[in-house]
Amino acid sequence: MLIYHIFSVVYRNSFKGLHLCMYRTGRMVLTSIFLAMCLLILFSSFITLEAIAAIYYISPTGSDGTGAGTKASPWVTLAKANTVMKAGDTVYCRGGTYSGQNVIWTAQGTAGNPITIAAYPGETPEFVKGTGNSTFFFVREGSPDVGALTFDGLSMRYYNIGLLLRRGGDFIIKNCTFRDITANTAGAIHTGYTGCAIRDLTIENCYFENIGRLTEIARDHSFYPSGSGTHGNIIVRNNYFKDSHGGPALNMIPGTSCNIYNNIFYSTVGVGRQSVYITGSPTGGAFNIYNNTFVINPDGAGTNSWAIKTTYWGGTQDDITIKNNIFYYTATNTDPIVTKIGKPNPTMDNNIYFNCSDSNDTGANSFVGNPLFNSIGKQDFYLQSSSPAIDAGTATLFATKDYKGYSRSYGRGPDIGACEFTVQLTAPRGFSLQGFSIISASN
């Protein structure tokens, strides 16, 4: 019995050691295999990302013939980039002047992987119309279900049309400049066209100046969504529209929804019809015009010098909301909001009117008064501390930040206009307030 017990102990201990050795060896093998698989997946993902997210470069000094599209050896035209770009790709445009470029764009992005055409960080690429070349800078073709283009930081000048996005969706136009655009019966940004429609378009943080012909009175625009069909989900925010000559800056046709907020419309030329024109009934959505600042010099333009006009071919005006806006005229003028006679008025409230009538605005919280800008001469439309616009607005779901991106305080209500009242901090001697130079006032 004793011998059996000793044998059993030796047997168990021996095989236990062997089992432990095999277990540790197996675990090391499995761990090695797992790590190898992770590295393989990571490497494969890296290769895939590199394949679908390439970066290219163009430069005024580049060459389509000898360039490789790299930072060291760039191309010179966007047309060349169009021939190779895929969804997720980016082309950086180096700073300088590009003369006479016209692009018929066919490369297609997707909603999750747009194609990006951007200014190289810290530089300004300016595309100008050359002598004798076509009147447009950029045309986007394609089927109705594709698009996905982002334009970031480009400058366009002297063209008749800057960007013509014929059809598709998922477009973003941001930080771009449109200056001296003729916009002959079209727009600095023209969408739709020839029976087409666009969807999911955002125009933000852009600057428009001298758009339209001085001899035209109606059809030249900064943004013109034309065509037929239903345009869906258009956002126009945080833009600066200066001196729209012939027609209104925004000429809006029927769409499922459109939010226009935190924009500044500044007119010094007094041609008339300077700002927003809604020419059809929203379909299945709403037009919201919130927290904009309209500063208009009527200059004898009379009743044409309106800021917002709504005209219907059918339907009602119940699905248009005009709130939290400042209408400031530099000389006495008529009502800045014109609505179609015989139709219900849009919903209006919390607006301020200066040197103009509020007769069409039946809102209980709208009033006539001076909003007290910091300086019209310096185009500083932020508010003085005694402005009646402070805290006089109503909260919205989308205008939670102002024209420059400062947060709006909803303690007693947001401010009226594009610019929320802010306080400039001055650092004591020897201290730095970097990152804290401007804060929103505690309203």
C-alpha positions in Angstrom: 0.0 0.0 0.0 2.8 2.3 0.9 4.6 1.5 -2.4 1.4 2.3 -4.3 1.0 5.6 -2.6 4.6 6.6 -3.4 4.2 5.6 -7.0 0.9 7.6 -7.3 2.6 10.8 -5.9 5.5 10.4 -8.2 3.2 9.8 -11.2 1.0 12.7 -10.5 3.8 15.1 -9.8 5.7 14.0 -12.9 2.7 14.4 -15.2 1.6 17.6 -13.5 5.0 19.1 -14.3 4.8 17.8 -17.9 1.2 19.2 -18.2 2.3 22.6 -16.8 5.2 22.7 -19.2 2.9 21.8 -22.1 0.3 24.4 -20.9 2.9 27.2 -20.7 4.4 26.3 -24.0 1.0 26.2 -25.6 0.0 29.5 -24.1 3.2 31.1 -25.5 2.4 29.6 -28.9 -1.2 30.9 -28.8 0.0 34.3 -27.6 2.5 34.5 -30.5 -0.1 33.5 -33.0 -2.5 36.1 -31.6 0.1 38.8 -31.7 1.0 37.9 -35.3 -2.7 38.0 -36.3 -3.1 41.4 -34.7 0.0 42.7 -36.5 -1.3 41.3 -39.8 -4.7 42.9 -39.3 -3.2 46.3 -38.3 -0.8 46.1 -41.3 -3.7 45.2 -43.6 -5.8 48.1 -42.3 -2.9 50.4 -42.8 -2.5 49.3 -46.4 -6.3 49.6 -46.9 -6.4 53.1 -45.5 -3.4 54.2 -47.5 -5.1 52.8 -50.6 -8.4 54.7 -50.0 -7.1 57.9 -48.4 -4.4 59.2 -50.6 -3.1 62.8 -50.3 -2.2 64.8 -53.4 -0.9 68.3 -54.1 -1.2 71.0 -56.7 0.7 74.2 -56.9 0.9 77.3 -59.3 4.4 76.2 -60.0 3.6 72.5 -60.5 3.3 70.5 -63.7 0.7 68.0 -64.9 3.2 66.6 -67.3 6.2 65.9 -65.0 4.6 66.2 -61.6 3.8 63.2 -59.4 1.1 64.9 -57.3 3.3 64.9 -54.3 4.3 67.7 -52.0 7.8 67.8 -53.5 6.5 67.3 -57.1 2.9 68.7 -57.4 0.6 69.0 -60.3 -0.7 72.3 -61.4 -4.5 71.7 -62.1 -7.4 70.2 -60.3 -8.4 68.6 -63.5 -5.3 66.4 -63.2 -6.2 65.5 -59.7 -9.7 64.6 -60.8 -8.4 61.8 -63.0 -6.9 59.8 -60.1 -8.8 60.7 -56.9 -11.0 58.2 -55.1 -13.4 58.4 -52.2 -11.6 59.5 -49.0 -8.8 61.3 -50.9 -7.6 64.8 -50.3 -5.9 67.3 -52.6 -4.1 70.2 -51.0 -3.8 73.4 -53.1 -0.7 75.3 -52.3 -0.9 79.1 -52.0 -0.7 81.4 -54.9 -2.7 82.4 -58.0 -4.1 79.8 -60.4 -5.2 81.5 -63.6 -7.8 80.2 -66.0 -8.6 76.8 -64.4 -11.9 75.2 -65.4 -12.8 71.8 -63.9 -15.4 69.3 -65.0 -15.3 67.1 -61.9 -16.3 63.4 -62.1 -14.4 61.7 -59.2 -16.9 60.5 -56.6 -16.8 60.4 -52.8 -19.2 58.8 -50.4 -21.0 60.1 -47.4 -18.5 58.5 -45.1 -15.5 59.2 -47.2 -15.8 62.5 -49.1 -13.2 63.8 -51.5 -11.6 66.9 -50.0 -10.3 69.9 -52.0 -8.5 72.1 -49.5 -6.1 74.9 -49.1 -2.7 73.8 -47.7 -2.7 74.8 -44.0 -1.6 78.4 -43.6 -1.7 79.2 -47.3 -4.4 80.8 -49.7 -4.9 79.4 -53.1 -6.8 81.8 -55.4 -8.4 80.6 -58.6 -9.1 83.5 -61.1 -10.7 83.6 -64.4 -8.2 83.8 -67.3 -8.6 85.7 -70.6 -10.9 83.8 -72.9 -11.5 80.7 -70.8 -14.9 79.4 -69.7 -17.0 81.3 -67.2 -17.1 78.7 -64.5 -14.4 77.5 -62.1 -15.8 74.1 -61.0 -18.6 71.9 -62.3 -19.7 68.7 -60.5 -21.3 66.1 -62.7 -22.6 62.7 -61.8 -25.7 60.7 -60.9 -28.2 62.0 -58.3 -27.0 59.6 -55.6 -23.3 60.6 -55.5 -21.3 63.6 -54.6 -19.6 63.9 -51.2 -17.2 66.8 -51.9 -15.7 69.1 -49.3 -14.2 72.5 -50.3 -12.1 74.1 -47.6 -10.2 77.4 -47.8 -10.3 78.1 -51.5 -10.6 81.6 -53.0 -12.4 82.2 -56.3 -12.4 85.5 -58.3 -13.7 87.0 -61.5 -15.6 83.9 -62.7 -19.3 84.1 -63.7 -19.9 81.0 -61.6 -17.6 79.8 -58.8 -18.9 76.3 -57.9 -21.6 74.7 -60.0 -22.8 71.5 -58.2 -25.2 70.1 -60.7 -26.5 67.2 -58.7 -25.8 64.8 -55.8 -25.4 65.2 -52.1 -23.2 65.4 -49.0 -21.5 68.7 -50.0 -19.6 70.9 -47.6 -18.3 74.4 -48.6 -16.4 76.0 -45.8 -13.8 78.8 -45.2 -14.0 79.8 -48.9 -13.9 83.3 -50.4 -15.9 84.4 -53.4 -15.1 87.8 -54.7 -16.0 89.8 -57.8 -18.2 87.0 -59.2 -20.4 88.2 -62.0 -23.0 85.4 -61.2 -24.8 86.0 -64.5 -28.3 84.6 -63.8 -26.7 82.0 -61.6 -24.6 82.2 -58.4 -21.2 82.2 -56.9 -22.4 78.8 -55.7 -25.0 77.4 -58.1 -26.7 74.0 -57.4 -29.3 72.0 -59.1 -29.6 73.2 -62.7 -31.3 71.7 -65.7 -33.9 69.8 -63.7 -31.5 68.4 -61.1 -31.6 68.7 -57.3 -29.0 68.5 -54.5 -29.3 67.3 -50.9 -27.3 67.6 -47.7 -25.4 70.8 -48.5 -23.6 73.0 -45.9 -22.2 76.4 -46.6 -20.3 77.8 -43.6 -17.7 80.3 -42.6 -17.4 81.7 -46.1 -17.0 85.3 -47.4 -18.8 86.7 -50.3 -18.1 90.2 -51.7 -19.2 92.1 -54.9 -21.4 89.3 -56.3 -23.6 90.1 -59.3 -23.9 92.7 -62.1 -24.6 96.3 -61.3 -27.1 96.5 -64.2 -29.1 93.4 -63.1 -31.9 93.7 -60.6 -33.0 90.2 -59.9 -31.0 87.1 -61.0 -27.5 87.3 -59.7 -26.8 85.6 -56.4 -24.2 84.4 -53.9 -26.1 81.1 -53.6 -28.7 79.9 -56.0 -30.2 76.4 -55.7 -32.0 76.1 -59.0 -33.4 73.3 -61.1 -36.5 71.2 -60.2 -37.1 68.4 -57.9 -36.7 68.6 -54.1 -33.6 70.1 -52.6 -33.0 68.6 -49.1 -31.3 69.7 -45.9 -29.5 72.9 -46.8 -27.6 74.7 -44.1 -26.2 78.3 -44.6 -24.5 79.5 -41.4 -21.7 81.7 -40.2 -21.1 83.4 -43.5 -20.4 87.1 -44.4 -22.3 88.5 -47.5 -21.0 91.9 -48.5 -22.5 94.0 -51.4 -24.8 91.7 -53.3 -25.4 93.8 -56.4 -28.1 92.5 -58.8 -30.2 90.1 -56.8 -30.6 88.7 -53.3 -27.6 87.0 -51.8 -29.7 83.8 -51.2 -32.3 82.9 -53.7 -34.0 79.9 -52.1 -36.3 77.6 -54.1 -38.5 74.8 -52.6 -36.8 72.2 -50.5 -37.4 69.8 -47.7 -35.6 72.0 -45.2 -33.3 75.0 -45.0 -31.7 76.5 -41.9 -30.2 80.0 -42.4 -28.5 81.3 -39.3 -25.6 83.3 -37.8 -25.0 85.1 -41.1 -24.1 88.8 -41.6 -25.6 90.6 -44.6 -23.8 93.9 -45.1 -24.7 96.1 -48.1 -23.1 99.5 -48.8 -24.2 99.8 -52.5 -27.9 100.2 -52.1 -28.9 98.3 -55.2 -31.8 96.6 -53.5 -33.0 93.1 -52.9 -29.9 92.3 -50.9 -30.4 89.3 -48.7 -32.9 86.4 -48.7 -35.6 85.5 -51.3 -37.8 82.5 -50.8 -39.5 81.7 -54.1 -41.4 78.5 -53.3 -43.1 76.5 -50.6 -41.0 74.2 -48.4 -41.9 70.6 -49.0 -42.1 68.3 -46.0 -39.8 70.5 -43.9 -39.3 74.1 -42.9 -37.3 77.2 -43.7 -35.7 78.6 -40.5 -34.1 82.1 -40.6 -32.5 82.7 -37.1 -29.9 84.9 -35.6 -28.8 86.8 -38.7 -27.7 90.4 -38.8 -28.9 92.5 -41.8 -27.1 95.9 -42.2 -28.5 97.6 -45.3 -27.9 101.0 -47.0 -31.1 101.6 -49.0 -29.5 104.5 -50.9 -32.8 105.4 -52.6 -33.6 101.9 -53.7 -37.1 102.3 -52.2 -39.3 99.3 -51.7 -36.8 97.0 -53.5 -34.4 97.3 -50.6 -35.9 94.5 -48.5 -33.9 92.1 -46.4 -36.3 89.0 -46.7 -39.0 88.4 -49.2 -41.3 85.4 -49.4 -43.3 84.7 -52.5 -45.3 81.5 -53.1 -46.4 79.8 -56.2 -48.6 77.7 -53.9 -49.1 76.5 -50.4 -48.9 78.7 -47.3 -46.2 80.5 -45.4 -46.8 78.8 -42.1 -43.6 76.7 -42.4 -41.2 79.7 -42.5 -39.8 81.0 -39.2 -38.0 84.3 -38.9 -36.6 84.9 -35.4 -33.7 86.5 -33.5 -32.7 88.7 -36.4 -31.4 92.3 -36.5 -32.7 94.5 -39.4 -30.6 97.7 -39.4 -31.0 100.3 -42.1 -28.5 103.1 -42.4 -31.3 105.4 -43.6 -35.0 105.3 -43.1 -36.7 102.7 -45.3 -39.9 100.6 -45.5 -40.6 97.2 -44.1 -37.5 94.9 -44.5 -39.7 91.8 -44.6 -42.0 91.5 -47.6 -44.6 88.7 -47.7 -47.1 87.7 -50.4 -50.4 89.4 -50.0 -53.3 87.1 -49.2 -51.2 84.3 -47.7 -50.5 83.7 -44.0 -47.4 85.4 -42.7 -44.4 83.5 -41.7 -43.9 83.0 -38.0 -41.9 86.0 -36.7 -40.7 87.0 -33.3 -37.7 88.3 -31.2 -36.5 90.5 -34.1 -35.1 94.1 -33.8 -35.8 96.8 -36.4 -33.8 100.0 -36.7 -34.7 102.8 -39.2 -37.4 100.5 -40.7 -40.9 99.3 -39.9 -41.9 96.1 -38.1 -45.5 96.2 -39.4 -45.3 92.7 -40.8 -43.9 91.3 -37.6 -46.7 90.4 -35.2 -44.4 88.7 -32.6 -44.9 89.9 -29.0 -41.1 90.0 -28.5 -40.1 92.0 -31.6 -39.5 95.7 -31.3 -38.0 98.8 -32.9 -34.7 100.0 -31.4 -31.0 100.5 -31.9 -29.0 97.3 -31.4 -25.9 99.3 -30.6 -23.2 97.6 -32.6 -19.6 98.1 -31.6 -18.7 99.9 -34.9 -20.5 99.8 -38.2 -17.6 101.7 -39.8 -15.2 98.9 -38.8 -17.8 96.3 -39.7 -17.8 95.1 -36.1 -21.3 93.9 -35.5 -20.8 92.6 -32.0 -22.9 94.3 -29.4 -22.2 97.0 -26.8 -22.9 96.1 -23.2 -26.0 98.2 -23.2 -27.5 96.7 -26.3 -31.2 95.8 -26.1 -30.4 92.7 -28.2 -28.7 91.0 -25.3 -30.7 88.2 -23.8 -33.7 89.2 -26.0 -33.7 86.1 -28.3 -35.3 82.7 -28.1 -33.5 79.5 -27.9 -33.1 77.3 -31.0 -32.0 73.8 -31.6 -29.2 74.8 -34.1 -27.9 78.3 -33.3 -26.2 77.2 -30.1 -23.0 79.1 -31.1 -22.6 82.5 -32.8 -21.0 83.8 -36.0 -17.4 83.3 -34.7 -18.2 80.1 -32.8 -18.6 81.5 -29.4 -21.2 79.8 -27.2 -24.5 81.4 -26.7 -25.7 81.7 -23.1 -29.2 80.5 -22.5 -29.4 81.7 -18.9 -32.0 84.4 -19.8 -32.1 83.7 -23.5 -29.6 84.1 -26.4 -28.8 87.5 -27.9 -30.5 88.7 -31.1 -28.4 88.8 -34.2 -25.4 86.8 -35.5 -23.0 87.9 -32.8 -23.4 87.0 -29.2 -22.3 89.7 -26.7 -18.7 89.0 -25.6 -16.2 90.5 -23.1 -12.6 91.2 -24.0 -10.3 90.3 -21.2 -7.1 92.2 -20.5 -4.3 90.3 -18.9 -2.4 91.9 -15.9 1.2 92.8 -16.6 3.3 89.7 -16.6 0.4 87.3 -17.3 -0.9 85.6 -20.4 -4.5 84.9 -21.3 -3.7 82.8 -24.4 -6.6 80.5 -25.0 -8.9 82.7 -22.9 -8.8 86.1 -24.8 -12.5 86.2 -25.4 -15.3 84.7 -23.4 -19.0 84.9 -23.6 -20.7 87.1 -21.1 -22.7 85.5 -18.4 -26.1 86.5 -19.6 
